[in-house]
């Protein structure tokens, strides 16, 4: 073959590859939706893919660049993604036209990741009946029943902190609070003493770390999953289950079998799953497998400990930086303890208005989920626009960017609990504050998360002063590798026991 022919063949291959990689790049332009110019093969996510910036920070950059646009079109490699930033359109997606956006569009890999079949990711057909059946676990009545268990775990946390405070060394908040929330989840939802606080080698805490550990193997799996889902699914027939998958399948199966054999009834999350297992016909027309049952317990454990521990840590970080706010909150806590003779009950937590403001401002500044994902289940035209999207279009709502928008929250980098006074809240569009999402597909465990976090904060601040130290990260830098919002190098503070006479 002549060199010229070889060059022509190579050129043809390159052109075909270029055409394949850019074949969708006129998608948003043809619909009149503005957005940044994509790169062949990478789309608009080059810096995110190479872990140079977190997804939340990147979406904030785009949000600010297209400040006056209600919709922004971007590409994940060659897949079009729509960023919805106008609060009225966000309300349409999450609430008004929810039936058109009932899917999150997350892939489920039954072989490679059997525990991916959980409530957060399931398509509407399986999500809806499961959500209805599991919701009673998270009512106010159930929380009241669980409150003493949460409070007991918080007391164990305080005893554990006494050992740490005596060493007079910087304390990593996220590990400390993750042990507490792991024990709370174990006690309230699974009826298991997970011993994360009392046992440094707690298997549950070790597995919890593994779920969110960022290793080269984890990153490789994520990239294969993103670039070639069909290949990743095929690998399920070859790859063995991960340690995390094997652990949770074993533990949850053993727990359910033990209760069945010994007639143990706790009316908790595991018992709700047992009931579903006995009466799968109540869920309608789909096969309720062991993996689906286990997936619900797995996601409740993982989401329950990680999101709450991160939020408690972020609150402690801000209180360390803002001693006047910390002192005011401690005054509210001490007044409540004095008024009710040291009896901290469910209803008392609800009366702590300043704690509530601080908690909400923490989630405003540090929403653990930095963007919401939805996928259209049919073609859809956005109100007051000429923009129509097809079925299966992925839609993202940039929560972190909304929470940091100076036109909505002036001086957004400043921690100011008064942003959540009644008057301030009334002045804002409700869709500009979305730490738990909104609409029918909001976070099912939000009420539980709020209470375990608030109880932990109350007990900590009642007994300890939180201050910055030489290892405290200032400024707070988001970890570009983490899926959920997390600080790059942990949160270190100094804790000092308050002596009460």
Secondary structure, DSSP 8 states (H G I E B T S, - for coil): --HHHHHHHHHHHHHHHHHHHHTTTTTTGGGT------BTTTBT-HHHHTTSS-HHHHHHHHHHHTTT-SEEEEEETTEEEEEE--HHHHHIIIIITGGGG-B------TTT-GGG-STTT--HHHHHHHHHHHGGGGSHHHHHHHHHHHHHHHHHHHHHHHHHHHTT--EEHHHHHHHHHHHHHIIIII-----TTT-TT-HHHHHHHHHH---HHHHHHHHHHHH-HHHHHHGGGTS---HHHHHHHHHHHHHHHHHHHHT----SHHHHHHHHHHTGGGG-SS---HHHHHHHHHHHHHHHHHHHHHHHHHHHHHHHH-HHHHHHHHHHHHHHHHHTTT---HHHHHT-HHHHHHHHHHHHHT-SS-SEEEE-SS-EE-TTS--EE-TT-EEEE-HHHHHT-TTTSSSTTS--GGGGSHHHHHTS-GGG--TT--STTS-TTHHHHHHHHHHHHHHHHHHEEEE--TTS-SS--B-TT-SS--BTT--EEEEEE----
